[in-house]
Amino acid sequence: MGKAARNKQQRRVAPPPPVGKNAATRPPARMVWFATSGLVAVLVVGGIIYSTTRSSPKTAPPAANVSSSDASASNALISAAQAVGFHPTTEAGVGTLEDKPASAAQAPANANLLAVGTFAPAFTLETPQGQKIALTSFRGHATLLEFFATWCPHCNAEEPHLAPMARALQSKGIRFLAVNADGETAPSVYAFHRYYGMTYPALVDPSSQPGSFNQEGGPGQVSTVYKVEAFPTFYVLDKTGKITWRSDGEQPDALLKQELLKAEAGA
């Protein structure tokens, strides 16, 4: 897990250059001249190499994975989301942990996360389309509660894994729920949700310091209650709403599945 996800406060005090948002292209590659004996003509080969820290994920979602709620969004929301200009972010060393075994997971960077064995605080938030979602409606199902930011490289590395995992585990009664933890606007959250073909809700947590994909914001009330200090932050809840596991930063897929199945089984 990189510094960008580990410590929001540190990032605000001494923010690194925005990853890829204003990245300049590299200068044109040097022209290479080839000459052979008896050959007077000169062949010039030139090219331009562009370097960017933003790129599409390896598994860009097919249109068929766009949820019905995303497909039925208002024209105003769709237009506003397009204006956001969302595209995946990445940085060196990101996206390597997801395919590793569960034992490769690191300890949480945040020592203040809510304790295992306590009940997850109840909340009701809205989707970008304005639909109210209550955490209590997930009772009876083991649930992965994810706190994310659209611009976070670690969140962008996780989402191509989480979206198909949610679809695969749904038949086992397991549910996923995401909360934007950086006070981002509805268009930013919608753009992220639609891009990755998320079939589970991503909720807006309003903040007094609104953010977006293009501007870091501040945590909303729910994100504050859940002690979110790093992106992403995960909580696994059992069928009664009790916290059975929690951590922050990227996680091995194997570990998330393991913890969710344990919570569903009541182990």
DRENGU-238308 format. One record per residue: residue in three letters; chain; z, y negated, x of N, C-alpha, C, CB in turn. Coordinates in steps of 0.001 Angstrom, whole numbers, plus 500000, padded with zeros to 6 digits. Last residue first. Glycine has a CB too. Layout:
PT resn chain    nc3    nc2    nc1   cac3   cac2   cac1    cc3    cc2    cc1   cbc3   cbc2   cbc1
PT  ALA     A      Z      Y      X      Z      Y      X      Z      Y      X      Z      Y      X
...
END
This chain:
PT resn chain    nc3    nc2    nc1   cac3   cac2   cac1    cc3    cc2    cc1   cbc3   cbc2   cbc1
PT  ALA     A 511194 518318 481147 511845 518907 482326 512650 517863 483071 510805 519535 483266
PT  GLY     A 509731 517775 478930 511165 517540 478832 511916 518096 480019 511703 518140 477568
PT  ALA     A 507038 517847 478995 507726 519132 478784 509232 518965 478634 507435 520076 479939
PT  GLU     A 506512 515206 479600 506061 515752 478317 506786 517047 477976 504553 515994 478343
PT  ALA     A 507575 515049 482169 508156 514233 481122 507762 514754 479736 507722 512779 481286
PT  LYS     A 505859 516791 483506 507294 517076 483474 507954 516313 482330 507956 516705 484822
PT  LEU     A 503468 515424 483201 503602 516747 482597 505072 517153 482500 502815 517789 483409
PT  LEU     A 504050 513117 484714 503745 513014 483289 503913 514352 482575 502327 512499 483093
PT  GLU     A 504400 514150 487282 505508 513469 486624 505276 513342 485115 505713 512088 487240
PT  GLN     A 501821 515240 487778 503034 516060 487871 504186 515427 487092 503438 516255 489343
PT  LYS     A 500183 512992 487605 500021 514106 486657 501287 514958 486607 498806 514983 487048
PT  LEU     A 501179 511534 489796 501235 510976 488448 501110 512080 487396 500125 509930 488255
PT  LEU     A 500592 513342 491903 501978 512973 491599 502095 512419 490185 502495 511941 492614
PT  ALA     A 497819 513487 491895 498605 514718 491700 500043 514394 491327 498579 515585 492971
PT  ASP     A 497019 510926 492566 496770 511428 491205 497665 512621 490904 495287 511821 491030
PT  PRO     A 499303 509041 494492 498414 510202 494399 498228 510613 492940 498973 511384 495222
PT  GLN     A 499285 505460 493999 499961 506757 493919 498939 507883 493939 500828 506844 492647
PT  GLU     A 499817 502100 495110 498930 503217 494784 499695 504536 494853 497717 503247 495741
PT  GLY     A 502815 500383 493908 501723 500641 494827 500871 501812 494369 502259 500903 496215
PT  ASP     A 505957 501825 492838 504954 500769 492887 503922 501092 493959 505611 499399 493159
PT  SER     A 507698 503828 490356 507361 503440 491719 506362 502293 491663 506785 504645 492524
PT  ARG     A 509621 506201 488498 508994 504897 488634 508732 504626 490103 509874 503788 488017
PT  TRP     A 510658 508502 485945 510129 508260 487304 509564 506857 487327 509027 509321 487711
PT  THR     A 511756 508425 483471 511967 509646 484253 511474 509510 485696 511266 510815 483582
PT  ILE     A 513173 506438 481034 512453 506407 482307 512787 507662 483110 512810 505125 483116
PT  LYS     A 512800 507262 477579 513651 507160 478765 512794 507218 480029 514713 508290 478776
PT  GLY     A 511478 507721 475267 511385 506387 475829 512262 506172 477043 511731 505393 474799
PT  THR     A 511390 510269 474417 512400 509417 473787 512343 507979 474292 513783 509986 474030
PT  LYS     A 509517 511491 475995 509214 511345 474572 510205 510442 473845 509193 512699 473912
PT  ASP     A 509690 509495 479044 509638 510747 478302 509435 510464 476813 510927 511569 478528
PT  LEU     A 507661 507476 481172 508657 507572 480109 508548 508922 479421 508485 506430 479088
PT  VAL     A 507098 506150 484303 506832 507303 483437 507990 507414 482460 506655 508634 484269
PT  TYR     A 505803 503142 485538 506961 503802 484947 506462 504987 484130 507795 502813 484061
PT  PHE     A 504436 501346 488302 504333 502425 487311 505715 502867 486833 503572 503625 487902
PT  THR     A 502649 498554 489405 503972 499171 489238 503858 500167 488098 505098 498094 488952
PT  PRO     A 499997 497878 491825 500511 498139 490477 501951 498632 490535 499629 499169 489752
PT  PHE     A 501980 495089 492691 500906 495620 491848 500248 496807 492542 499853 494523 491534
PT  ALA     A 505407 494073 492566 504237 494548 493303 503240 495139 492322 504637 495596 494379
PT  GLU     A 507422 493391 490907 507245 492557 492094 506003 492947 492892 508473 492649 492982
PT  VAL     A 508917 493663 487842 507658 493875 488557 507543 492881 489706 506450 493737 487598
PT  LYS     A 511081 494087 486098 511310 493850 487535 510047 494062 488373 512416 494769 488045
PT  TYR     A 510876 494114 483392 510628 495378 484084 510663 495239 485614 509284 495935 483656
PT  VAL     A 511226 491444 482799 512262 492400 482378 512115 493726 483123 512190 492640 480855
PT  THR     A 508767 490479 483756 510022 490072 484386 511141 491045 484056 510410 488663 483945
PT  SER     A 506995 491584 481964 506875 491950 483371 508135 491580 484140 505658 491272 483997
PT  VAL     A 507828 490202 479655 507987 491657 479751 507927 492113 481208 506900 492375 478923
PT  GLN     A 507211 487494 480277 508575 487899 479950 508787 489401 480121 508907 487495 478528
PT  GLY     A 504906 487372 483089 505342 487075 481737 506727 487636 481492 504356 487632 480719
PT  PRO     A 504534 486040 486405 504861 487123 485476 505249 486607 484098 505985 487966 486036
PT  GLY     A 501745 483828 487140 503138 484243 487251 503454 485296 486213 504077 483046 487097
PT  GLY     A 498597 483959 488863 499519 483341 487922 500950 483772 488191 499129 483685 486495
PT  GLU     A 495701 483282 490789 496969 483989 490642 497889 483223 489709 497643 484194 492010
PT  GLN     A 492447 483175 489625 493607 482379 490013 494894 483153 489757 493627 481043 489252
PT  ASN     A 490433 484778 488709 490098 483802 489740 491282 482971 490225 489045 482892 489227
PT  PHE     A 491527 486272 486712 490916 486983 487827 490664 486044 489001 489608 487640 487387
PT  SER     A 494457 484254 486075 493195 484861 485683 492681 485639 486876 492158 483791 485206
PT  GLY     A 497545 482924 484687 496638 483313 485751 495336 483823 485187 497270 484364 486636
PT  PRO     A 500024 480537 483717 498899 481414 483394 498020 481702 484612 498058 480792 482292
PT  GLN     A 503078 480267 483706 502156 480000 484812 500930 480900 484620 502845 480256 486219
PT  SER     A 504366 481217 481605 504363 479763 481715 503480 479305 482871 505789 479239 481900
PT  SER     A 502471 483951 480194 503349 483380 481208 503296 481860 481140 502955 483874 482615
PT  PRO     A 501956 486895 478180 501816 485459 478443 502881 484924 479387 501868 484691 477147
PT  ASP     A 500518 489680 478761 501918 489272 478823 501952 487789 479182 502728 490133 479866
PT  VAL     A 498261 491735 477111 498442 490414 477703 499925 490054 477628 497561 489337 476976
PT  LEU     A 497497 495181 477779 498125 494116 477009 498288 492843 477819 499467 494569 476499
PT  ALA     A 495287 497663 477217 495753 496783 478279 496240 495516 477592 494617 496479 479348
PT  PRO     A 495285 500962 475742 495400 499500 475651 495815 498854 476971 496400 499131 474576
PT  TYR     A 492755 503347 476793 494129 503023 476396 494303 501501 476465 495181 503757 477318
PT  THR     A 490301 503598 477801 490447 503984 476403 491863 503746 475909 490069 505443 476216
PT  MET     A 488384 501656 479960 489742 502098 479619 489829 502398 478124 490791 501023 480019
PT  GLY     A 486101 501022 481444 486014 501958 480330 487362 502503 479923 485103 503090 480680
PT  TYR     A 486154 499073 483359 486592 500414 483750 486554 501422 482607 487984 500347 484302
PT  TYR     A 485237 496845 481909 484525 497293 483096 484872 498736 483437 484842 496385 484276
PT  ARG     A 487169 496479 479903 485826 496934 479550 485088 497495 480760 485026 495791 478938
PT  HIS     A 489387 495616 481427 489480 496765 480510 488105 497344 480211 490168 496353 479199
PT  PHE     A 488410 493304 482688 488900 494444 483474 488873 495723 482632 490339 494172 483992
PT  ALA     A 487861 491694 480447 486798 492007 481404 487158 493223 482245 486525 490804 482312
PT  TYR     A 490410 491478 479253 489328 492163 478546 488229 492578 479515 488749 491263 477444
PT  VAL     A 491727 489978 481177 492218 491326 480875 491126 492128 480166 493503 491263 479999
PT  SER     A 490212 487605 481046 490337 488349 482302 490738 489797 482044 491362 487676 483224
PT  PRO     A 490552 486806 478318 489228 487162 478846 489279 487948 480152 488418 485917 479057
PT  ALA     A 493433 486349 478194 492807 487447 477465 491412 487788 478002 492717 487098 475993
PT  THR     A 494826 485527 481442 494259 485200 480140 493619 486429 479502 493230 484074 480274
PT  GLU     A 497808 486767 483057 496372 486469 482976 495905 486251 481542 495571 487596 483604
PT  GLY     A 500369 487197 484089 500149 486125 483125 498690 485787 482894 500859 484909 483569
PT  ASP     A 500504 489447 485589 500319 488190 486291 499969 487046 485339 499239 488340 487338
PT  ALA     A 500504 491962 484483 501780 491428 484948 501659 490095 485658 502430 492407 485858
PT  ASN     A 499272 493578 481711 498916 492660 482784 500166 491895 483195 497779 491685 482343
PT  VAL     A 499980 496901 481101 500411 495529 480827 499975 494665 481999 501965 495441 480603
PT  ALA     A 498892 499946 479578 498854 499004 480692 499301 497618 480217 497431 498939 481306
PT  LEU     A 499587 503284 478858 499661 501914 478368 499724 500979 479574 500899 501712 477427
PT  PHE     A 498861 506619 477817 498866 505602 478857 498928 504231 478186 497608 505727 479778
PT  ARG     A 500257 509807 476829 499642 508518 476545 499774 507572 477737 500272 507892 475301
PT  ILE     A 499910 513270 476118 500345 512219 477040 499566 510932 476765 500154 512666 478516
PT  GLY     A 499046 515488 474770 500009 514621 474107 500487 513459 474946 501171 515412 473686
PT  LYS     A 497032 516829 475873 498369 517390 476110 499451 516514 475508 498619 517563 477606
PT  SER     A 494847 515291 475435 494956 516525 474646 496313 517199 474819 493850 517496 475037
PT  GLN     A 495148 513336 477400 495396 512990 476006 495598 514235 475144 494244 512159 475459
PT  LEU     A 494381 513922 479938 495742 514302 479545 496052 514014 478077 496740 513580 480413
PT  ALA     A 491775 512926 480163 492015 514353 480387 493377 514795 479856 491914 514672 481873
PT  ARG     A 492088 510185 479734 491265 510967 478803 491570 512457 478930 489767 510710 479057
PT  ALA     A 493679 509546 481938 494190 509327 480587 493402 510137 479563 494136 507839 480232
PT  MET     A 491906 510129 484000 493140 510903 483882 493722 510762 482475 494171 510448 484939
PT  PRO     A 489920 508179 483725 489598 509572 483388 490841 510451 483257 488678 510157 484442
PT  ALA     A 491688 505899 484396 490923 505976 483143 490524 507417 482799 489668 505103 483242
PT  LEU     A 492755 506382 486972 493623 506389 485789 492836 506556 484493 494432 505105 485730
PT  HIS     A 490626 506156 488753 491345 507425 488653 492147 507498 487359 492271 507612 489859
PT  PRO     A 489736 503577 488563 488737 504643 488401 489357 506034 488342 487740 504590 489534
PT  GLU     A 492293 502239 489108 491751 502355 487754 490645 503401 487599 491226 501032 487325
PT  GLU     A 493044 502098 491842 493676 503065 490945 492880 503303 489669 495061 502599 490589
PT  ALA     A 491592 500018 492908 491431 501348 493488 491976 502419 492549 492136 501428 494847
PT  ASN     A 492534 497913 491392 491121 498261 491280 490832 499628 491900 490260 497191 491950
PT  CYS     A 495132 497865 492341 494899 498169 490930 493444 498582 490704 495253 496952 490048
PT  HIS     A 494632 497096 494963 495258 498395 494712 495082 498828 493258 496745 498343 495064
PT  PRO     A 493567 494506 494715 492735 495585 495261 493300 496970 494952 492592 495418 496764
PT  CYS     A 493954 492479 491886 494686 493281 492876 493811 494424 493402 495988 493848 492257
PT  TRP     A 492890 491120 489813 492376 490781 491139 492981 491646 492241 492643 489324 491436
PT  THR     A 494294 491964 487558 492861 492284 487651 492309 492068 489047 492074 491447 486666
PT  ALA     A 497338 493697 487920 496641 492410 487962 495168 492708 488205 497232 491455 489080
PT  PHE     A 499750 495702 486044 498624 495488 486948 498200 494024 486971 497446 496366 486541
PT  PHE     A 501808 498351 485191 501733 496899 485281 500720 496563 486372 503143 496261 485585
PT  GLU     A 501842 501152 483028 501318 500554 484259 501330 499032 484139 499881 501065 484554
PT  LEU     A 503365 503916 481889 503347 502474 481689 502972 501825 483023 504736 501949 481162
PT  LEU     A 502633 506905 480524 502535 506187 481788 502383 504713 481474 501344 506707 482656
PT  THR     A 504649 508948 478459 503788 507772 478599 503814 507243 480026 504219 506670 477624
PT  ALA     A 505045 511574 476160 505250 511105 477526 504221 510011 477783 505123 512280 478576
PT  HIS     A 505715 510848 472773 504724 511177 473798 505238 510742 475173 503360 510497 473484
PT  GLY     A 507648 509940 471162 507113 511262 470837 506064 511719 471826 506530 511259 469452
PT  ARG     A 506693 506530 471187 507748 507540 471123 507160 508859 470619 508914 507069 470202
PT  PHE     A 504874 504570 470990 504530 505661 471895 505620 506727 471940 504277 505121 473291
PT  SER     A 505906 502565 469511 504888 503393 468848 504449 504565 469721 503673 502542 468483
PT  THR     A 507498 501124 471214 508144 502144 470393 507138 503046 469686 509044 501488 469370
PT  LEU     A 505800 499189 472208 506113 500347 473052 506736 501468 472237 507055 499943 474187
PT  ALA     A 503303 497952 470032 504734 498087 470334 504961 499319 471199 505573 498180 469029
PT  ILE     A 500710 495698 469855 501064 497052 470269 502543 497070 470644 500174 497531 471465
PT  LYS     A 498491 493807 467920 499859 493970 468386 500147 495443 468685 500853 493426 467341
PT  GLN     A 495372 492508 468812 496076 493606 468151 497466 493770 468751 495276 494923 468272
PT  GLY     A 493868 490613 470184 494908 490156 469268 495634 491251 468515 494320 489236 468298
PT  GLN     A 492137 491304 472143 491545 491074 470824 492575 490648 469787 490840 492323 470350
PT  PRO     A 493795 491837 474288 492969 490620 474329 492339 490282 472986 491881 490773 475363
PT  THR     A 496799 492973 472579 495596 493218 473349 494806 491917 473438 494743 494353 472714
PT  GLU     A 500208 491812 472720 498890 491888 472094 497809 492288 473089 498535 490556 471460
PT  LEU     A 503445 493448 472535 502494 492504 473104 501144 492696 472416 502370 492693 474648
PT  THR     A 506772 494199 472299 505525 494168 471538 504648 493080 472135 505784 493917 470008
PT  PHE     A 509277 496361 473706 508503 495124 473662 507311 495307 472734 508033 494711 475081
PT  ALA     A 512311 497782 474993 511273 497687 473965 510555 496347 474065 511880 497866 472556
PT  PRO     A 512975 499115 478207 513168 498031 477231 511997 497929 476258 513354 496696 477954
PT  ALA     A 513534 502547 478577 512606 501452 478839 512807 500361 477788 511133 501958 478838
PT  PHE     A 516769 503722 479347 515695 503588 478365 514836 502362 478696 516277 503475 476929
PT  THR     A 517460 505469 482436 517706 504403 481462 516525 504313 480496 517937 503037 482177
PT  GLY     A 516511 507358 484164 517582 507762 483263 517948 506700 482243 518790 508122 484051
PT  VAL     A 515916 505220 486895 515593 506480 486223 516791 506880 485371 515229 507609 487257
PT  ALA     A 516196 501651 486565 516689 502940 487044 516167 504111 486216 518199 502948 487035
PT  LEU     A 513687 499263 487423 514631 499816 486455 514961 501261 486815 514058 499733 485022
PT  LEU     A 513556 498069 490836 512932 498658 489650 513997 499231 488720 511924 499756 490053
PT  ASN     A 514457 497029 493204 515067 496540 491972 514425 497090 490705 515005 495055 491944
PT  ALA     A 513159 497648 495488 514410 498369 495248 515042 497992 493913 515393 498098 496373
PT  ASN     A 509846 498046 496042 510778 497236 495271 512028 498045 494936 510110 496718 493986
PT  ALA     A 508402 500020 497199 508699 498852 498019 509773 497991 497362 507429 498027 498259
PT  PRO     A 509166 503476 496751 508881 502161 496192 509222 501041 497167 509648 501968 494899
PT  ALA     A 507806 505739 499230 508926 505242 498434 508574 503864 497878 510230 505179 499283
PT  GLN     A 504547 507265 498867 505534 506485 499597 506653 506053 498662 504881 505262 500255
PT  ALA     A 503011 510506 498654 503484 509265 498044 504543 508588 498902 504040 509539 496653
PT  ALA     A 502323 512971 499552 501887 511832 500365 502390 510503 499821 500376 511803 500449
PT  SER     A 502961 514924 497745 503911 514692 498838 503546 513487 499699 503997 515921 499711
PT  ALA     A 500724 515209 496157 501863 514448 495644 502839 514072 496750 502585 515246 494573
PT  PRO     A 497749 514844 498269 498760 515598 497517 499937 514724 497115 499258 516779 498340
PT  LYS     A 495126 512334 497668 496030 513108 498524 497049 513868 497678 496753 512184 499527
PT  ASP     A 493602 510601 496221 493135 511986 496313 494035 512880 497165 491744 512010 496873
PT  GLU     A 494908 508099 496512 494791 508743 495198 494422 510218 495279 493764 508024 494371
PT  LEU     A 494828 506884 499004 495993 507708 498654 495780 508554 497407 497197 506829 498453
PT  THR     A 492759 505171 499477 492754 506441 500211 493848 507395 499756 492904 506181 501687
PT  GLY     A 492643 502546 498540 491900 503588 497836 491855 504931 498538 490525 503130 497610
PT  VAL     A 492612 500480 501478 492908 500665 500060 492064 501799 499489 492656 499361 499276
PT  GLY     A 491873 499899 504053 492952 500855 503855 493308 501139 502412 494144 500377 504542
PT  ALA     A 490804 496584 503401 490893 497694 504344 492096 498581 504037 490980 497167 505779
PT  GLU     A 490178 496030 499894 490551 495566 501228 490720 496797 502112 491868 494699 501194
PT  THR     A 488585 494896 496848 489064 495927 497762 489486 495272 499065 487976 497006 498013
PT  THR     A 487803 494378 493401 488243 493891 494699 488692 495067 495559 489384 492861 494541
PT  PRO     A 485126 494336 490996 486237 494988 491688 486530 494376 493055 485943 496456 491849
PT  HIS     A 484658 491344 489085 484092 492469 489807 485180 493039 490695 482839 492049 490638
PT  PHE     A 484349 488863 486559 485111 489969 487160 484211 490933 487916 485882 490727 486084
PT  GLY     A 483586 486388 485486 482909 486912 486669 483651 488048 487335 482704 485821 487656
PT  VAL     A 484290 484850 483319 485316 485129 484325 484687 485631 485619 486323 486158 483795
PT  ALA     A 482178 484918 481597 482335 483722 482416 483380 483900 483511 482708 482548 481543
PT  GLN     A 482665 487272 480249 481521 487211 481164 481648 486015 482108 480200 487126 480371
PT  ALA     A 484816 486438 478692 485019 487464 479712 483876 487463 480721 485147 488846 479061
PT  ALA     A 483565 484645 476979 484605 484151 477881 484864 485149 479008 485905 483879 477104
PT  SER     A 481890 486424 475601 481318 485334 476395 482318 484802 477415 480855 484199 475484
PT  ILE     A 483820 488033 474350 482841 488626 475270 482240 487565 476177 481727 489341 474489
PT  LEU     A 485106 486156 472730 485850 486846 473786 484898 487443 474815 486742 487947 473189
PT  ALA     A 482972 485414 471044 483654 484399 471839 484416 485038 473000 484613 483586 470958
PT  ASN     A 482303 487737 469733 481331 487158 470668 481983 486129 471581 480173 486512 469902
PT  SER     A 485047 490065 469626 484304 488908 469129 483340 488395 470192 485268 487788 468701
PT  ALA     A 484696 493639 470040 485312 492347 470354 484433 491209 469850 485551 492208 471875
PT  SER     A 483808 496199 469759 483856 495384 468547 484512 494028 468785 484599 496124 467456
PT  ALA     A 484054 497384 472219 482705 497205 471682 482689 496279 470472 482110 498551 471305
PT  ASP     A 486811 497548 472433 486068 496660 473323 484688 496356 472757 485942 497281 474717
PT  SER     A 487339 499447 470456 487931 498117 470328 487217 497112 471226 489424 498162 470668
PT  SER     A 486019 501681 471407 485530 501068 470173 486090 499657 470010 485905 501933 468957
PT  SER     A 485477 501562 474988 486254 501882 473795 485699 501154 472582 487728 501522 474000
PT  VAL     A 483001 502917 476955 483527 501674 476412 484234 501979 475095 482394 500622 476211
PT  ASN     A 481769 505214 477763 483219 505172 477872 483820 503862 477380 483622 505402 479292
PT  ALA     A 479077 504829 477627 479659 505687 476601 481177 505645 476620 479186 507110 476781
PT  ALA     A 478390 503472 479909 478578 502694 478684 479252 503508 477594 477245 502175 478182
PT  PRO     A 480333 504824 482638 479136 504765 481804 479430 504010 480526 478620 506173 481486
PT  PRO     A 482088 503098 485227 482105 503810 483957 480778 503723 483225 483200 503272 483081
PT  ALA     A 481752 503940 488632 481572 502908 487616 481394 503571 486261 480359 502001 487948
PT  THR     A 483120 505262 490943 482857 505843 489635 482784 504739 488588 483944 506875 489264
PT  LYS     A 483540 503716 493109 482647 504851 493267 482251 505436 491922 483297 505917 494128
PT  PRO     A 483404 500225 492112 484089 501465 492420 483094 502607 492509 485157 501766 491373
PT  SER     A 481649 497589 493812 481865 498400 492633 482592 499670 493013 480542 498722 491942
PT  SER     A 483393 495162 495837 482348 496145 495612 482660 496928 494358 482202 497086 496817
PT  ARG     A 484277 492643 498065 484268 493102 496677 483119 494067 496496 484152 491913 495685
PT  THR     A 483934 491831 500609 485093 492676 500366 485219 493052 498904 486350 491985 500827
PT  THR     A 480761 491864 502223 481632 491390 501154 482791 492342 500966 480856 491233 499846
PT  SER     A 478039 490912 504152 479338 491579 504143 480184 491000 503033 480052 491436 505505
PT  TYR     A 474634 491443 504564 475693 490748 503827 476969 491582 503845 475254 490463 502366
PT  ILE     A 472193 490922 506845 473241 491862 506452 474348 491078 505757 473799 492650 507690
PT  ILE     A 468744 490534 506970 470012 489854 506709 471019 490873 506202 469831 488696 505683
PT  GLY     A 466306 491031 509537 467000 491380 508290 468284 490606 508154 467291 492874 508228
PT  GLY     A 463252 491548 511327 464467 490782 510995 465071 491265 509691 464156 489279 510899
PT  VAL     A 461112 492180 513854 461830 492846 512769 463103 492064 512505 462148 494341 513117
PT  VAL     A 457995 491504 515040 459323 490932 514790 459957 491640 513589 459230 489386 514538
PT  LEU     A 455908 492510 517595 456392 492871 516258 457803 492314 516095 456373 494432 516040
PT  VAL     A 453219 491067 519219 454677 491212 519170 455089 491475 517721 455398 489934 519738
PT  ALA     A 450339 492078 521062 450981 491627 519821 452484 491902 519865 450345 492326 518596
PT  VAL     A 449558 493321 523313 449818 491885 523379 450599 491403 522145 448492 491112 523504
PT  LEU     A 450012 496189 525171 450049 495666 523797 450431 494202 523852 451053 496467 522902
PT  GLY     A 450184 497198 527677 448838 496991 527177 448792 496417 525785 448097 498263 527201
PT  SER     A 453318 498613 526937 452293 498338 527956 450919 498256 527318 452304 499423 529050
PT  THR     A 455069 496952 524228 454625 498145 524946 453516 497744 525890 454148 499258 523969
PT  ALA     A 457891 495462 522811 456612 495303 523518 456285 496607 524222 456666 494118 524542
PT  PHE     A 459822 494100 520186 459374 495327 520830 458028 495048 521519 459251 496501 519788
PT  TRP     A 462616 492228 519508 461200 492202 519909 460865 493480 520648 460886 490964 520797
PT  VAL     A 464698 491514 516827 464475 492390 517966 462986 492464 518262 465051 493797 517704
PT  MET     A 466771 488988 515768 465417 489528 515745 465184 490321 517027 464360 488392 515591
PT  ARG     A 470038 489599 514562 469158 489141 515631 467798 489787 515526 469769 489432 516990
PT  ALA     A 470652 489000 511078 470686 489882 512244 469700 489382 513292 470360 491344 511842
PT  PRO     A 472006 485927 509843 470921 486908 509930 471026 487730 511203 469562 486210 509872
PT  PRO     A 475621 485871 509397 474339 485283 509801 473275 486349 509911 474474 484541 511131
PT  ARG     A 477258 487046 506387 477068 487039 507831 475740 486390 508179 477133 488466 508396
PT  THR     A 478440 484937 503755 477611 486016 504263 477513 485930 505761 476226 485982 503638
PT  ALA     A 481851 484286 502885 480528 483848 503339 479750 485040 503848 480642 482767 504439
PT  ALA     A 483839 484596 500044 483397 485196 501302 482009 484716 501653 483423 486724 501218
PT  ASN     A 485371 483811 498036 484562 482777 498671 484010 483290 499987 485384 481496 498896
PT  LYS     A 486280 486316 497259 485913 485336 496239 485066 484215 496811 487155 484758 495595
PT  GLY     A 487109 488198 499196 485743 488225 498710 485349 487122 497759 485508 489481 498063
PT  VAL     A 490318 487598 498691 489452 488681 499128 488101 488588 498457 490091 490030 498840
PT  PRO     A 491456 484490 499813 491083 485325 498675 490040 486340 499083 490563 484472 497522
PT  PRO     A 493569 484615 502692 492321 484141 502088 491944 485036 500923 491180 484102 503130
PT  PRO     A 497057 484975 501762 495911 485270 502610 494653 484708 501970 495773 486790 502847
PT  PRO     A 499704 482632 501303 498635 483455 500724 497519 483717 501720 498065 482784 499483
PT  ALA     A 502699 482304 501682 501662 482258 502718 500488 483108 502286 502209 482742 504085
PT  VAL     A 503917 482221 499183 504353 481322 500231 503281 481168 501294 505643 481820 500852
PT  ARG     A 502633 484196 497717 502552 482825 497246 502944 481830 498337 503439 482641 496029
PT  ARG     A 503266 486460 499146 501869 486081 499061 501727 484636 498592 501119 487022 498121
PT  GLN     A 505958 486641 498719 505495 486379 500073 504056 485898 500053 505626 487632 500943
PT  GLN     A 505884 487267 496022 506489 486029 496456 506025 485650 497852 507995 486141 496417
PT  LYS     A 504655 489771 495919 503998 488625 495317 504550 487323 495862 504147 488663 493812
PT  ASN     A 504339 492352 497925 505249 491244 497768 504539 490014 497232 505915 490930 499080
PT  ARG     A 502475 494509 497849 503889 494745 498060 504765 493556 497680 504123 495101 499486
PT  ALA     A 499833 493852 497654 500464 494441 496483 501967 494511 496633 499910 495818 496228
PT  ALA     A 499223 492726 500091 498825 491991 498883 499490 492543 497655 497325 492028 498704
PT  LYS     A 499919 494558 501988 500811 493436 501763 500494 492727 500461 500730 492465 502916
PT  GLY     A 499067 497872 500682 498917 496707 501527 499856 495585 501144 497512 496223 501478
PT  MET     A 500000 501183 500847 500000 500000 500000 500000 498775 500878 501210 499991 499044
END
